[in-house]
Amino acid sequence: MMKGRAISRIGWLPPLKDAAAVALAWLAAFAFRFSLFRNDAPANIVQIVLASTPLAILVWGGCLLAFGVYRTPWRYTSLPDVRRLATAAGVAALALAASLLVIRLANFPRSIVFIHPLLAGSGLLALRLLARTRAERTSLGTLRANAQPLLVLGNLDDAAAALQTLRGNQQWRAVAIYTPDAMEAGRSLQGMDVLGPLLDLGDVARRLGVRHALVAGAAGSAARRLLLEQASDARLALLTLPRADDWLQAGVGVATGPRSLELDDLLGREAVQLDVRGLSDMLAGRCALVTGAGGSIGSELCRQLARFGVGRLVCLDMSEYAIYQLEQEIKTRHPDLPVVYLTANVREGDRLKALFEAHAPAVVFHAAAYKHVPLMEGDNAIEAVRTNVLGTLNASRAAAACGAQRFVLISTDKAVNPTNVMGASKRLAERVLQNLARQYPATRMVAVRFGNVLGSSGSVVPRFAQQIAAGRPVTVTHPDIVRYFMTIPEAAQLVLQAGLMGDSGEIYVLDMGEPVKIVELARLMIRLSGKSEDEIPVVFTGLRPGEKLFEELLADDETTLPTPHPKVRVARHGDFDAQALDLDALAARIAAPGATEAQPEPNVRQVKALLAELVPEYQPQIVAPPSLLASHDRAANEPANS
């Protein structure tokens, strides 16, 4: 009965072809046997053949069905299918030999049972390989008519994987491989020439009529970056294959073939390995709240939380438009997820407390912050302190009051040995969090410190992209300025991972990899756009207020300890973190004046003096632009205000 259903699923034609191959191999075995040894056939040879051929077909057919040989269509035959076929053929040969011993045919030549399996197995395999070859030729013949030629960049291992992925792609066809390894040059892979670094890539591209190059494998190594530079010099448009997480997150209709090479592909950073079980235990079925949910990190945190199946997601941001955009995206991707969208300012403690009590989040991610260094350095300094410090105080107190189990503050590498208001305010926010962690032990409060993320709002990457698209020079502040970079999804995932770890009051530092020179980043983006520096020059404009040449992830007196995750470490600051802050007095000093209060708005110098008092490692820049110096001079004649 099972065999009948299997036959009905696969059709009768493949088993009939196999039966014919087995029968022909059986007859060929007899012909080969008597032709090879030149012996006279026995008198009853016709009776032997007629009696044994149906038996051979029946035994072999039963074994092929029993081992599931017909589960795979012949045109998709692969190595596992060949192994399955070989196993079935071996068992069939033994079963047929045993059957012949039982029926005892007179004068039966015993060598047939050794010759036939070789001939039959070869015939069955040939049928399948012929079907696959015919299907591939038909597919490739159709594709080659319209597909664009493509040059594959990478070593043989990476190129082989890329070619397998490209198989059947209707838009692209690989025509050659260009490897950075001179030892691999001159070989052939899947019928394609492997060209080496001794050849000029531009000449190769012109000879092959190629205008696009596919970067196979990760693009972070020095050899691959050299290939990218050569490809850019040859004016080749660069493509890459989607990463595994791109395929997993791709929705219906999203292309999974080659796509344009993007800047984050060049970081060469390995995929983050998450503690999925631990995160599921922390998040699944529970309410999670994100402040600053409309920002780059906040919105990505919302996406990641939705993936982990939170019971309810609360998205809070001051910007109505940012919340609206996030609402439209999450509705499309997760239509069944209960989501609450709130507009609120984290500086309003009573409003924040009421919202937290109404939704009772179990986990809170505090991403709301002002982070643009030059904008926060002048007249906006008090706004940075109020949002970054008072906002952290209000959000963490509200989380503790509503019984939240975890509170995670998103900090920055600019909080380390800060020279600007933004960094100093974030360092003060870390201190506020550590003090609150001691006051509210029931809520585990941690901070996560990391550097720049590619493509975040206010970062250099979108600005460079706009300048290149407009054909304007790319502006870089200093030729030696360097920054740490990571992708937005990587940063969000590591924030989630850090929120799962450790003791309350700890500061976690993410592994940012190697620092990147901003000028090299700009030149790389120009190359990726298909332009040259002759067309889009790089112009140096000088450091901006509060800007440092380099950022640090640890202060001078800080050390780190490892955690169970290789990309997350714990910062140990020393005795300074143990010093208590009078949080109510701090809140009163930085709060906005009331309508009836006589307290004036603090000026820039007073804000910086307050930060220097509370953050001893803060070293404000001495040099400032003339407009800012003039405001300082005016402020010097005003009475100090505490």
Buried (B, 14 or more C-beta within 10 A) or exposed (E): EEEEEBBEEBEEEBBEBBBEBBBBBBBBBBEBBBEEEEEEBBEBBEEBBEBBBEBBBBBBBBBBBBBEBBEBBBBEBEEEBEEBBBEBBBBBBBBBBEBBEEEEBEEBBEBBBEBBBBBBBEBBBEBBEEBBEEBEEEBBEEBEEEBEBBBBBBBBEBBBBBBEBBEEBEEBBBBBBBBBEEEBBEBEBEEBBBBBBEEEBBEBBEEBEBBBBBBBBBBBEEEBBEBBBBBBEBEBBBBBBBEEEEEEBEEEEEEEBBEEBBBBBBBBBEEBEBBEEBBEEBBEEBBBBBBBBBBBBBBBBBBBBBBBBBEBBBBBBBBEEBBBEBBEBBEEEBEEBEBBBBBBBBBBBEBBBBBBEEBBBBBBBBBBBBBBBBBBBBBBBBBBBBBBBBBBBBBBBBBBBBEBBBBBBBBBBBBBBBBBBBBBBBBBBBBBBBBBBEEBEEBBBBBBBBBBBBBBBBBBBBEBBEBBEEEEBBBBBBEEBBBBBBBBBBBBBBBBBBBBBBEBBBBBBBBBBEBBBBBBBBBBBBBBBEBBEEEBEBEEEEBBBBBBEEBBBBBEEBEBEEBEBEBBBBBBBEEBBEEEBEBEEBBEBBBEEEEEEEEEEBBBBBBBBBBBEBBEBBEBBEEBEEEBEEBBEEBEEEEEEE
